[in-house]
Amino acid sequence: WYVALLVLICFSLFVQMAEGTSYGIVPFMNPKQLACTSALVGAGGNLGAAIALLCFYKPLGTIETLLPFKVHAGYVLFSSLLSVCYFWP
């Protein structure tokens, strides 16, 4: 279980860093409306999770055990590859 704990700690560290980069760009998106932008980004995570559950995973129906994880990995990979297209002047 030591290996599992080490993997969990490393995974958590990278997740926290990824979340930090998401919230780190908020002040540069719309400096005049910082509070509103922060609220939308903060609430967007919760709403996005609910929408992803209903739209992407529920239509899979009865499935094998690992299929939702594979589908989620595909979504994450696709959206991370799109991150080079983001630009705020």
N, C-alpha and C positions, 0 to 999 in steps of 0.2 A: 504494500500500500504506500510505501515511500515514493515510489516512482509516480503513482497516481497523484499524490499530493504535490510533488514537484511540478508535474505537468499542469495541474490545476492552478498553482501559483503563477507559473509562467503565462498560462492562457489568460488569467485574470489581469496580470500586469499589462499584456498587450491590448486587452479589451479596454482597460482604463485609459491607456494612451490614445487609442483610437477615438474614444469618446471625448477626450481632451482636445483633440484636433478639431472635432466637430463643433464643440462649443468655443474653441479658440478663434474661429473665423467670424463669429457672430458680431463683434463690434465693428468689423470692417464691411459688413453687408449693407447696413443702413444706419450710419452713425446718428442721424437725426431721430430715428425711431428705435432706439436701442432697447427700450423696455418691451415694446411690442414684438420686436424680432426675437428677443430672448424668450418671451412667453410662447411664441409660435414654435420655436425650435424645441423648447422643453416639452410642450404638449404634443408636438409632432411625433415624438418617440412612442408615446403611449397609444396615440391614435393610429400610428403606422403599424404597430404590432397587432392591434385589433383588426385592421383592414387586411394585413397580410394573412392573418389566420383565416379570415372568412373567404378571401378571394383566391389565395394561392394553395392552401392546404386542405380546406374542407372539400373541394371538388375531387380530391384524390380518392375519396371513398375508402373502402377496405383495402389496405395495402400491406406490403411487407414492413418489417420493423424499421429498416434503415432508409427507406425511400424518402420520408420527410426531411431527414438530415441531408440527403444527397440533393434534393430539390433546393433546400435552403442554402447549401454550399454553392450551388449554381447561381442563385440570386445574388449572394454576397460577392461572388467572383465577378459577375456581370456589372454590378453597381460599382465595385471598386475599380474596374477597368475604365468606367466612365468618368472617374474623378479627375482625370487629366483634362477633361473638356470644360471643367468649371472655370469661370473667369468673372471677376468683379472689377470693373475699372475704377 
